[in-house]
């Protein structure tokens, strides 16, 4: 039996063809081939995402250090959370990189800053200890939300790591704003 082409396309064939054309248009793009302005096309997506995540963790470490320096009475409460953030920065570093401590790893507790002094990121540490904890919790929460949003564009293993770190950041935010030793 000879094969004959139907003179009428099915709806499924038409939709599949349209999806293929749309996908090809997305892959081709509308540029002249020079790439997006300022985009570093020579660096793989995962490496760029990891570098950004490490920088975010280092900025958070700076906030922890500035808060502990401005409020030495909080240093003991902040130490385990800060250590966890430092571990996140190390885990987020590119796998091929040597596990060197993050640049913000030096504790600022050795050189106390006055309350209201700015963290290295430029944001001031609130004068009151409770307000300082709330500001730190807000920074943790904001970073956790940003990492959760970044999950959709992250490659598999990095997405799992970002999800874990984001969940940990949400727990940190809760712990920073809860009363230590209080029962629910």
C-alpha positions in Angstrom: 0.0 0.0 0.0 1.6 3.3 -1.1 2.0 6.0 1.5 0.1 9.2 0.7 0.2 12.5 2.5 -3.1 13.7 3.8 -4.2 17.0 2.3 -5.4 18.1 5.7 -3.2 18.7 8.7 -4.4 17.6 12.1 -4.7 20.1 15.0 -1.9 18.2 16.8 0.4 18.4 13.9 -0.3 22.1 13.5 0.4 22.8 17.2 3.6 20.7 17.2 4.8 22.7 14.1 4.0 26.0 15.7 5.8 25.0 18.9 8.8 24.0 16.9 8.9 27.3 15.1 8.5 29.2 18.3 11.2 27.2 20.0 13.6 27.8 17.1 12.9 31.5 17.3 13.6 31.5 21.0 16.9 29.6 20.5 17.9 31.9 17.6 17.0 35.1 19.4 16.7 38.6 17.9 20.2 39.8 18.3 23.0 40.3 15.9 25.0 37.5 17.6 27.0 39.9 19.8 25.2 38.7 22.9 23.5 40.7 25.6 25.3 43.9 26.7 27.5 43.1 29.7 26.7 39.4 29.6 29.7 37.1 30.1 28.9 34.4 27.6 32.2 32.6 28.2 31.3 31.6 31.8 28.9 28.8 32.2 25.5 29.5 33.9 26.2 27.3 36.9 29.6 29.0 37.6 28.0 32.5 37.4 25.1 31.4 39.7 27.6 29.9 42.2 29.8 33.0 42.2 26.7 35.2 42.8 25.5 32.9 45.6 28.9 33.0 47.3 29.0 36.8 47.1 25.5 36.9 48.7 26.7 34.6 51.5 29.8 36.7 52.1 27.7 39.9 52.4 25.5 38.1 54.9 28.6 37.1 56.8 29.6 40.7 56.9 26.3 41.6 58.4 26.6 38.9 61.1 30.1 40.2 61.9 29.0 43.8 62.1 26.0 42.9 64.3 28.2 40.9 66.6 30.7 43.7 66.8 28.1 46.4 67.5 26.3 44.2 70.1 28.9 41.9 71.8 26.2 40.4 74.0 24.6 38.9 70.9 27.9 37.3 69.7 27.2 33.9 71.4 23.7 33.7 70.0 24.9 34.6 66.5 27.9 32.4 66.4 26.2 29.1 65.3 24.1 30.8 62.7 27.2 32.7 61.3 29.1 29.4 61.2 26.3 27.9 59.2 26.3 30.8 56.7 30.1 30.4 56.4 29.5 26.7 55.6 27.0 27.7 53.0 29.5 30.0 51.3 32.0 27.2 51.2 29.5 24.7 49.8 28.3 27.1 47.2 31.8 27.8 45.9 32.6 26.2 42.6 33.4 22.5 43.0 36.7 22.8 41.3 37.8 25.6 43.6 39.9 24.8 46.6 37.8 25.0 49.8 39.3 28.2 51.1 37.4 30.2 53.7 35.2 32.9 52.3 36.6 36.4 52.3 34.2 37.6 55.0 35.2 34.7 57.3 37.4 36.8 59.6 35.4 37.6 62.7 34.8 41.3 63.4 34.2 40.6 67.0 37.9 41.3 67.7 37.4 44.9 66.7 34.0 46.0 68.2 32.1 48.6 66.2 29.8 51.1 67.9 26.1 50.5 67.6 24.8 52.2 64.5 28.1 51.7 62.6 27.7 50.5 59.1 28.4 46.9 58.1 30.9 46.6 55.3 28.0 46.3 52.9 27.0 49.8 53.8 23.9 49.1 55.8 23.9 50.4 59.4 23.5 48.1 62.3 20.5 49.2 64.4 21.4 50.6 67.8 19.1 48.3 69.7 19.9 44.6 70.0 16.3 43.5 69.1 16.2 45.8 66.1 19.7 44.5 65.1 18.4 40.9 65.3 15.3 41.9 63.3 17.4 43.5 60.6 19.6 40.4 60.4 16.5 38.2 60.2 15.2 40.4 57.3 18.5 40.0 55.5 18.3 36.2 55.9 14.7 36.1 54.8 15.3 38.3 51.8 18.3 36.1 50.7 16.3 32.9 51.2 13.5 34.3 49.0 16.0 35.3 46.3 17.6 31.8 46.4 14.2 30.2 46.1 13.4 32.3 43.0 16.8 31.4 41.5 15.9 27.7 41.7 14.0 27.7 38.5 17.0 28.7 36.4 19.6 26.6 38.3 21.0 23.3 37.0 20.0 20.2 39.0 22.7 19.8 41.7 23.0 23.6 42.3 19.2 23.8 42.5 19.1 21.2 45.3 21.9 23.1 47.1 20.2 26.4 46.7 16.9 24.9 48.0 18.7 23.6 51.1 20.5 26.8 51.8 17.3 28.8 51.3 15.5 26.6 53.8 18.3 27.0 56.3 18.1 30.8 55.8 14.4 30.7 56.5 15.1 28.8 59.7 17.8 31.4 60.6 15.2 34.2 60.2 12.9 32.4 62.5 15.6 31.8 65.1 16.7 35.4 65.0 13.3 36.7 65.8 12.2 34.1 68.3 12.8 34.4 72.0 15.6 32.0 73.1 14.4 29.4 75.6 10.7 30.2 75.2 8.3 27.4 74.7 5.5 27.8 72.2 
